[in-house]
Amino acid sequence: GQVRSRLIDKTPIGASFSEVLAFCAKSNLKCFQSFNAGYLNQDTGQEVGTSSIWATIEEHRYAPFLRTNTSAYWGFGADGRLIDIWIWRTTDGP
C-alpha cells in the first residue's frame, strides 16, 4: 500500500536498526523496540525477523467513540538489517 511504500522510501530494506530509530526520532514517532523478538504479521500469522521496531504512525477519530489507528512494524534479521515492513490498520469502536 501507499503507507508502506512511503516508509520503504524513508527506511529501505537493508537499513540498520539504528537508521530506523533515527527515522522515528526525526519524524517525531514514539517508537518501541524489541531486541529479541520480531513482529507477528497478523495477515499471515508469521513472525518476521529476530528484532523489531513498531509505532503508531496515524490516528484518526471519526466520532467520540470511533478511532482508527495505523501502525508500522519493522522486522530485522539476525544481522540487524531491515527485512520487511508491515502496516496494520485497526478500528476501535463501541
C-alpha positions in Angstrom: 0.0 0.0 0.0 0.8 3.7 -0.1 1.9 4.0 3.5 4.3 1.0 3.2 5.8 2.4 0.0 6.4 5.8 1.7 8.1 4.1 4.6 10.3 1.9 2.3 11.4 5.2 0.7 12.4 6.5 4.1 13.7 3.3 5.6 14.7 1.0 2.8 15.0 -2.8 3.1 18.6 -3.4 4.4 18.6 -0.3 6.6 20.0 -0.8 10.1 18.1 -0.9 13.4 19.7 2.5 14.3 18.8 4.1 11.0 15.1 3.2 11.6 15.3 4.6 15.1 16.8 7.8 13.7 13.9 8.0 11.3 11.5 7.6 14.2 13.2 10.5 16.1 13.3 12.7 13.0 9.6 12.0 12.3 8.5 12.6 16.0 7.2 9.0 16.2 7.1 7.2 19.5 8.8 4.0 18.5 9.0 0.9 20.6 11.6 -1.8 20.2 12.4 -5.4 20.9 15.9 -6.7 20.6 14.9 -10.4 20.9 11.6 -10.8 19.0 10.4 -9.9 15.5 6.8 -8.9 14.9 3.8 -11.1 14.2 2.3 -10.3 10.8 -1.4 -10.7 11.6 -2.3 -11.2 7.9 0.0 -14.3 7.5 0.4 -15.5 11.1 4.2 -15.5 10.6 6.8 -13.9 12.8 9.1 -11.6 10.8 12.6 -11.1 12.0 14.6 -11.6 15.2 14.2 -8.0 16.4 11.6 -5.3 15.7 10.5 -1.7 16.0 6.9 -0.5 15.9 5.0 2.7 16.1 1.5 4.2 15.6 2.0 6.4 12.6 -1.5 7.7 12.2 -4.6 8.0 14.4 -7.9 9.4 13.3 -11.0 10.0 15.4 -14.2 9.9 13.4 -16.7 10.3 16.3 -16.5 10.4 20.1 -16.1 6.6 20.2 -14.6 5.6 16.9 -10.9 5.6 16.3 -8.7 4.2 13.5 -5.0 3.5 14.1 -2.3 2.8 11.5 0.7 1.1 12.9 4.0 0.3 11.3 6.2 -2.7 12.1 9.8 -3.0 11.0 11.4 -6.5 11.2 15.1 -7.1 11.3 17.2 -10.2 10.5 19.9 -11.6 12.7 22.4 -9.2 11.1 20.4 -6.2 12.4 19.2 -5.2 8.9 15.6 -4.4 7.9 13.9 -7.3 6.1 10.3 -6.2 5.9 7.8 -3.6 6.9 4.2 -4.4 7.7 1.3 -1.9 8.1 -1.6 -2.8 10.4 -4.8 -0.7 10.5 -7.2 -1.2 13.3 -10.6 0.4 14.1 -11.8 0.7 17.7 -15.4 1.5 18.4 -18.4 0.6 20.6 
